[in-house]
Amino acid sequence: MLTLTYEYKLIPNEKQIEVIENTLRVCRAVWNYALRERKDWINSRKCSVNACSLDKEYIIPADQPFPNYNNQAKQLTEAKKTNPWLKSVNAQVLQQVLKRLERAFTDRKSKKLGFPRFKNKYRMRSFVYPQMLKNCLQENQIKLPQLGWIKFRKSRDIPDGFAIKQARIIKKASGYFILLSLQLDVNIPDVPFHGHAIGIDLGLDKFLATSDGELVERPHFLNQLHSKLKSLQRRLRNKKRGSNNRHKLNQKIARLHQKISDTRKDWQFKLAHYLCDQAQSIFFEDINFKSWAKGMLSKHCLDAAFGQFITILKWVAWKRDVFVAEVDKNYTSQICPKCNFHTGKKSLSEREHHCLECGYKTHRDIAAAEVIRDRGIENALGHSVSENACGDDLTGALPSQKSVKQEILNVSSRISRSLGQHSLAPFGDAGSDR
């Protein structure tokens, strides 16, 4: 099963905006009520056996079960009979709010996440329609429950053969958006290792270096607008809480944050396409970028958004039939790519790789990228290979690689016809900020 998510900007009228805002308010009330009910039940079981709190105590019967999704969904159905405010919102939308809360409690234990938080009007920004009608789409309009036919900016066509399974309405600083989940019943095999391979080394001095000797500067997206953002946040400190002026200033700050985020994502998509133009196989290190975001350079790491770039690179590579894989990150900057000599640990101030064994000199990030490429080729082929053993017609290629590649190309051509062709603008100079 192939699942895609397409995002479009909505163009609602005034009545539809009122319905969307009312839906967000009701969803927020349901979330907060359900979360309070769960917290009260948990707190009622925390009292010591031989003592009670002098301040307050939660009195809930001992035989009352935990308010999970099933129990709270039944209570919601009963509450809708006497509460017309809850009736104004689609029933499945409110059920999805409870499912989302249930998933948050499940992830709290399995993924060791924090306790779910109560939502104010700025935190509850989306809701989901889990089921869609078959003929809900007509040109640049989509039919949604209680909203009717609503216009959207059709920036790209929906592929042929895909069915719309669900829709999510999101409120952002720049307006309302809709995320359409599309599904097609087809199985696509993984892209095999083939063609010219490159390794990429990510860092803060240079955003990335490739094994082909190319260095890409790191754009400072946040720093470019940091002074303006700092000025707005300083003004926000003097605004009265709950006032209209504070609300307007909050919206202005949110639009600035979204501008930074959109600019960063657009640049990373162009860089991913540019890398896919250069090679048919890409290798990178298996780095835990969350740990990078907790150190002294956390602000710069979060501004660079390495994790987001890797996710974008995997997606673009899959669509363009480019093989992508991770390699071991250990000692990539301490090994000479030419003679495998261990040069020792380098300080951050050392930006040049100089092997005393063979005399090879280059930028340290380029040398690390070459080591990453060699490790990736070795892992893909299953044995040690020379530098040029990475093509279909070269020594060291897999015996069945051509037939497998032809099969994946046949399937990919079918999907490409459905998804449409992508216009790939040139990435530009490596040293220019986008």
C-alpha atoms as one frame of an Amber mdcrd trajectory, in Angstrom:
protein
   0.000   0.000   0.000   1.433   3.359  -1.093   0.395   6.371   1.020   1.104
   9.980   0.065   0.201  13.238   1.822  -0.440  16.359  -0.251  -0.770  19.808
   1.326  -2.897  22.598  -0.126  -3.848  26.040   1.082  -7.556  26.539   1.728
  -9.548  29.574   0.578 -12.548  29.531   2.948 -15.269  32.153   3.128 -16.361
  33.858   6.359 -18.971  31.233   7.302 -16.515  28.402   6.740 -13.909  30.173
   8.886 -16.473  30.403  11.697 -17.156  26.661  11.414 -13.429  25.844  11.473
 -12.800  28.063  14.509 -15.814  26.597  16.334 -14.561  23.071  15.592 -11.148
  23.930  17.030 -12.767  25.348  20.189 -14.915  22.259  20.744 -11.957  19.918
  20.069  -9.884  21.851  22.596 -12.651  21.590  25.210 -13.011  17.832  24.643
  -9.228  17.331  24.890  -8.927  19.337  28.125 -11.943  17.650  29.744 -10.742
  14.157  28.849  -7.207  14.922  30.005  -8.456  16.365  33.315 -10.558  13.244
  33.874  -7.521  11.023  33.350  -5.278  13.145  35.581  -7.853  13.132  38.396
  -8.111   9.341  38.211  -4.298   9.001  38.357  -3.976  11.503  41.230  -6.660
   9.698  43.224  -4.402   6.609  43.274  -1.348   8.515  44.514  -2.500   9.159
  48.084  -0.607   7.391  50.851  -2.420   4.568  52.569  -2.072   6.016  56.103
  -2.487   9.747  55.364  -4.422  12.211  53.235  -3.398  15.588  51.938  -4.279
  18.596  54.117  -4.682  20.749  51.036  -6.914  18.728  48.691  -7.737  15.146
  47.824  -9.217  13.432  44.767 -12.101  11.198  45.819 -12.878   8.668  43.093
 -14.399   5.232  43.847 -11.881   2.425  43.925 -13.907   0.280  41.527 -14.161
   2.984  38.852 -12.121   1.915  35.805  -9.480   4.058  34.162 -11.077   6.513
  31.669  -9.546   5.087  28.486 -10.689   5.768  24.942 -13.620   3.331  24.995
 -15.065   4.715  28.219 -14.611   8.337  27.228 -16.099   7.728  23.757 -19.257
   6.355  25.407 -19.404   9.369  27.727 -19.033  11.669  24.734 -21.985  10.020
  22.995 -24.143  10.514  26.093 -22.995  14.103  26.546 -23.968  14.997  22.973
 -27.608  14.206  23.784 -27.821  17.069  26.277 -25.132  19.433  24.993 -25.965
  21.193  21.691 -22.448  22.682  21.569 -20.977  19.206  21.055 -23.590  18.446
  18.388 -22.285  21.312  16.263 -19.126  19.318  15.432 -18.819  16.130  13.408
 -18.847  13.069  15.712 -15.831  11.417  14.074 -13.751  14.583  14.534 -14.314
  14.487  18.310 -13.565  10.759  18.388 -10.247  11.465  16.691  -9.418  13.914
  19.493  -9.906  11.138  22.057  -7.853   8.730  19.931  -5.099  11.305  19.771
  -5.122  11.593  23.573  -5.050   7.803  23.897  -2.059   7.653  21.569  -0.304
  10.341  23.635  -0.686   8.215  26.787   0.544   5.134  24.935   3.612   6.935
  23.601   4.337   8.271  27.078   5.182   4.740  28.194   6.511   3.153  25.021
   8.577   6.123  23.796   9.198   7.624  27.261   7.658  10.975  26.357   6.325
  13.637  28.708   2.822  13.854  30.155   0.216  15.285  27.735  -0.441  18.994
  28.191  -3.629  21.009  28.338  -4.336  22.992  25.189  -4.941  26.713  24.936
  -6.253  28.403  21.802  -2.759  28.590  20.330  -1.914  24.904  20.825  -4.983
  23.204  19.366  -4.458  23.950  15.680  -5.777  20.951  13.734  -8.527  18.353
  13.478  -9.095  15.294  11.274 -11.881  13.965   9.094 -11.049  10.212   9.121
 -13.444   9.278   6.292 -14.061  10.996   2.968 -16.697  10.599   0.293 -15.706
   9.018  -3.024 -16.641  12.036  -5.161 -15.508  14.715  -2.732 -13.139  16.445
  -5.172 -14.059  18.695  -8.102 -11.276  20.704  -9.734 -10.149  23.187  -7.039
 -12.923  22.395  -4.547 -13.311  19.685  -1.914 -16.428  18.708   0.017 -15.996
  18.357   3.780 -18.574  17.563   6.488 -20.325  20.712   7.826 -18.084  22.900
   5.649 -19.567  21.942   2.306 -17.632  22.734  -0.852 -14.532  24.689   0.082
 -11.985  26.101  -2.364  -8.272  25.389  -2.164  -5.206  26.459  -4.109  -4.487
  23.501  -6.361  -0.702  23.784  -6.536  -0.385  20.265  -8.032  -2.740  17.654
  -9.412  -3.757  14.609  -7.428  -2.256  11.487  -9.084  -4.518   9.167 -11.033
  -5.629   6.021  -9.238  -5.143   7.410  -5.722  -8.098   7.495  -3.328  -8.549
  10.234  -0.693  -8.763   8.477   2.659  -8.745  11.321   5.169  -8.278  15.066
   5.465  -6.682  17.168   8.197  -7.407  20.883   8.562  -4.476  22.863  10.018
  -4.489  26.466  11.162  -1.149  28.178  10.573   0.054  31.744  10.902  -0.427
  32.350   7.169  -3.907  30.823   6.907  -5.699  27.474   6.787  -4.265  24.401
   5.070  -5.553  20.923   4.281  -3.534  17.703   4.277  -4.991  14.991   2.071
  -3.929  11.383   2.690  -3.877   9.511  -0.614  -3.603   5.728  -0.985  -2.928
   3.402  -3.886  -2.970  -0.385  -3.659   0.476  -1.134  -5.110   3.655  -2.664
  -3.737   6.916  -0.948  -4.690  10.209  -2.792  -4.096  13.120  -1.014  -2.436
  15.581   0.834  -4.639  18.761  -1.289  -5.078  22.317   0.002  -4.932  23.379
   1.132  -8.405  25.214   3.772 -10.383  27.601   6.477  -9.193  27.816   6.647
  -5.380  28.649   9.613  -3.168  29.041  10.072   0.567  27.912  13.186   2.417
  29.268  14.509   5.697  27.042  16.908   7.666  28.432  19.604   9.929  28.126
  23.153  11.222  31.190  24.672   9.561  29.888  23.506   6.173  26.340  22.208
   5.938  27.586  19.207   4.005  30.570  17.987   2.038  30.380  15.383  -0.707
  32.937  12.767  -1.660  33.122  14.415  -5.093  34.888  17.381  -3.470  31.936
  19.784  -3.199  31.292  21.948  -0.119  27.878  23.477   0.630  27.757  26.451
   2.981  25.270  26.438   5.847  22.560  29.112   5.428  21.826  30.888   8.707
  18.052  31.063   8.375  17.367  32.107  11.967  20.280  34.537  12.248  19.118
  36.491   9.207  15.840  37.404  10.955  16.983  37.047  14.560  17.214  40.785
  15.237  13.660  41.360  13.987  12.378  38.393  15.957  14.153  39.607  19.094
  12.604  43.057  18.735   9.081  41.641  18.418   9.532  39.338  21.408  10.820
  42.261  23.493   7.658  44.199  22.654   5.534  41.176  23.550   6.895  41.235
  27.106   5.179  44.572  27.788   1.766  43.593  26.410  -1.059  42.710  28.764
  -2.045  39.052  28.752  -5.311  38.432  26.948  -5.326  41.804  25.177  -5.928
  42.239  21.458  -2.546  43.920  20.996  -0.785  40.906  22.499  -2.784  38.584
  20.228  -1.877  40.605  17.111   1.789  40.647  18.086   1.715  36.885  18.689
   0.364  36.401  15.175   3.140  38.587  13.765   5.792  36.522  15.567   4.182
  33.284  14.354   4.257  34.487  10.734   7.949  35.308  11.078   8.676  31.851
  12.497   6.748  30.254   9.635   8.719  32.292   7.105  11.967  30.958   8.586
  10.646  27.386   8.551   9.308  27.574   4.982  12.544  29.101   3.681  14.609
  26.373   5.335  12.422  23.571   3.996  12.419  24.983   0.455  16.232  25.204
   0.476  16.586  21.649   1.762  14.265  20.277  -0.927  16.327  21.987  -3.629
  19.531  20.639  -2.091  18.086  17.103  -1.986  17.163  17.302  -5.674  20.606
  18.668  -6.472  22.299  15.708  -4.725  20.053  13.261  -6.573  21.160  14.868
  -9.832  24.794  14.106  -8.973  24.526  10.416  -8.030  22.378   7.293  -8.061
  23.463   6.135  -4.571  23.920   8.347  -1.495  25.384   7.386   1.878  25.403
   9.335   5.150  26.285   8.722   8.802  23.852   7.239  11.334  23.992  10.232
  13.684  21.570  10.859  16.544  20.786  14.508  15.827  18.747  14.831  19.039
  21.973  14.651  21.004  23.414  17.436  18.852  20.477  19.650  19.842  21.349
  19.381  23.549  24.915  20.680  23.506  26.571  24.089  23.394  25.714  24.519
  19.710  22.077  23.476  20.087  20.742  26.714  18.576  22.838  26.308  15.427
  21.983  22.589  15.127  18.267  23.285  15.389  18.591  26.095  12.853  20.349
  23.749  10.411  17.625  21.054  10.926  19.813  18.098   9.947  17.144  15.549
  10.878  14.565  17.247   8.672  17.031  17.314   5.787  17.716  13.562   6.085
  13.974  12.875   6.036  13.554  15.069   2.944  16.550  13.443   1.252  15.128
   9.941   1.785  11.770  10.981   0.352  13.212  12.742  -2.706  15.632   9.872
  -3.334  12.819   7.311  -3.199  10.766   9.248  -5.744  13.753   9.622  -8.073
  15.035   6.019  -7.880  18.163   6.916  -5.879  19.546   4.460  -3.337  20.039
   5.919   0.179  21.636   4.160   3.167  23.284   4.888   6.514  26.782   3.860
   7.537  28.645   3.659  10.843  29.631   7.125  12.031  32.614   6.079  14.169
  36.090   7.359  13.179  35.019   8.768   9.799  37.162  11.860  10.410  40.175
   9.898  11.726  40.796   7.565   8.778  42.573   8.370   5.534  40.298   7.460
   2.588  43.290   6.613   0.387  45.355   4.250   2.576  43.031   3.572   5.562
  45.713   4.920   7.916  44.402   6.040  11.330  45.456   9.684  11.526  44.186
  10.235  15.084  41.585  12.544  16.545  41.402  16.057  15.091  40.351  19.171
  16.967  37.517  21.272  15.573  39.979  23.971  14.549  41.771  21.573  12.180
  39.975  21.886   8.873  42.476  19.995   6.721  43.112  16.284   6.410  46.814
  15.463   6.005  47.849  11.810   6.017  51.437  11.283   7.164  51.452   7.801
   5.644  50.558   8.569   2.010  50.666  12.369   2.008  47.035  12.825   0.914
  45.733  16.361   1.613  42.173  17.637   1.362  39.438  19.289   3.396  38.640
  17.190   6.457  34.912  17.054   5.658  35.603  15.873   2.102  37.921  13.174
   3.454  35.189  12.057   5.888  32.674  11.975   3.029  35.023   9.745   1.033
  35.298   7.360   4.000  31.484   7.329   4.281  31.184   6.531   0.560  33.677
   3.652   0.789  31.905   2.207   3.824  28.551   2.471   2.089  29.771   0.701
  -1.044  31.384  -2.016   1.063  28.149  -2.559   3.013  26.013  -2.538  -0.145
  28.160  -5.047  -2.016  29.061  -7.133   1.004  32.825  -7.022   0.506  35.687
  -4.557   0.224  35.773  -2.760  -3.118  37.943  -0.253  -4.902  36.886   3.332
  -5.442  35.418   2.794  -8.912  33.445  -0.391  -8.149  30.082   1.292  -7.860
  28.508   1.156 -11.333  26.372  -1.290 -13.244  29.091  -2.180 -15.749  32.048
  -2.002 -13.363  33.918  -4.686 -11.479  32.336  -5.551  -8.136  28.693  -4.986
  -9.031  26.054  -7.462  -7.952  25.345 -10.171 -10.578  21.581  -9.651 -10.548
  21.775  -5.902 -10.159  20.780  -5.075 -13.755  17.654  -7.216 -13.699  16.600
  -5.851 -10.302  17.218  -2.297 -11.437  15.175  -2.842 -14.607  12.300  -4.144
 -12.502  12.376  -1.143 -10.161  12.578   1.238 -13.128   9.475  -0.317 -14.660
   7.520   0.155 -11.428   8.963   3.633 -10.887   7.952   4.740 -14.376   4.388
   3.717 -13.596   4.382   5.706 -10.368   6.088   8.667 -12.047   3.316   8.862
 -14.615   0.817   8.981 -11.766   2.725  11.453  -9.603   3.725  13.689 -12.500
   7.153  15.004 -13.429   8.994  17.359 -11.078  10.691  20.446 -12.397  14.187
  20.480 -10.938  15.688  23.928 -10.789  19.483  24.041 -10.526  20.673  24.328
  -6.957  23.120  27.132  -7.737  26.527  27.891  -6.317  27.554  25.834  -3.326
  28.720  28.871  -1.391  25.595  31.016  -1.780  22.929  31.365   0.911  19.409
  30.668  -0.263
